[in-house]
């Protein structure tokens, strides 16, 4: 059973509405707090946010039973992690020891009252319940609140800028020999689970030998870059032979591993997957080194754990490639992110039609700028029907008409303003969206959307603080 927030304040409990922040502090924390307070005290917006959270976390569940974390507390914890770019350990410390943060969470009390605390695992389990679809809807509400704070007129059209950047996934540099070692290591770990749980299994008494031998051989290959091609090929041949024998032994003995409960079944499925990855990388390493083939990217796996990871080369000198996912964002003239999408094996120019469908159905757009990667003749003609000032520079040589068009004052004005989106991307990366520490694709997408929501709240909080300072100056 979950509540939105505690309706009846207890004796000594500090009200969220009364939270105060240091207006002279330049840290991100006061800006987040003041934006969250604005969201909480505005019924128009908090009602919509709580409806979305209830649909995701409460709908269809019994109203009886042990009370869970309040929806507001959960939401505040999720936003603080990304806005401040902190780990769960620091978030746990803030939730239990920072008075202002506890007050905006709705759990702070006076010194005379015993304080409620939040457990470390409790924070992780509750924040992980959110998903990217719910956060997309919440971000739309946050953007609406932001437009009110920035005093956008109802009929005012938006000036948009769109670009993409790479969010790296939590993986090491992939080579076929270390991915083979990862697969063998995980096979060994699963088998070790069975041998420790069921002492009657005797076929794997030399499991530690397999583990050590394969690890040492993988390390030898990694350290052989300065050795001759013949020596390297000999090391790889021995490594492949040992890995193949290990794979054969697993296939022979797999049927003898006990299956008694649900956890055993999960481990059997894990073993099947890691054995498949082991055989795959034995084949890839043999084809590349022994047979001299060039392996196409479509056949490669860049992580056996984060299988969604892509090898992304964006034509930059440093870094010349990145491992992760492309994320596309669209910002307006107030630097609020109104749209965000994790791209699925897509390039920029293939996303323009779906992007325009999402954005133009919700907003009136006056100008829209892109970089050269988004250009195709069809994209430009389509968007030109709906957007008065479209900036989509052509990639390659320009004819006279195109050159004249790109020299027009309006085109140059909005093209120069497009650079602001790079600043927005840099700010996102400083809030944790340079690399995702969470594991799994569902958690990766949730992490991206949490970062976008936290970024928008930070922007709104900065504007609210600015307006408050101006009012104090006028009053003085």
Secondary structure, DSSP 8 states (H G I E B T S, - for coil): ---SS-SS--TTB--GGG----TT--SHHHHHHHHHHHHHH-HHHHHHHHHHHHHHHTTTS-S-SS----HHHHHHHHHHHHHTT--HHHHHHHHHH-HHHHHHHT--B-TTS------HHHHHHHHTT--HHHHHHHHHHHHHHHHHHTT--TT--EEEEEEEEEEE-S-----HHHHHHHHHHHHHHHHHHHHHH-TT--TTTTHHHHHHHHHHHHHHHHT-TTS-HHHHHHHHHHHHHHHHHHHHHHHHHGGGS---SHHHHHHHHHHHHHHHHHHHHHHHHIIIIIS-----GGG--S-SSSTT-EEE--S-SSSS-EEEEEEEEEE-TT--EEEEEE-SS--GGGGHHHHHHHHHTT--EEEEEE-GGG--HHHHHHHHTT-SEEEE--SS---HHHHHHHTSHHHHHHHHHTTHHHHHHHHHIIIIITB--S-SHHHHHHHHHHHHHHHHHHHHHHHHHHHHHHHHHHH-
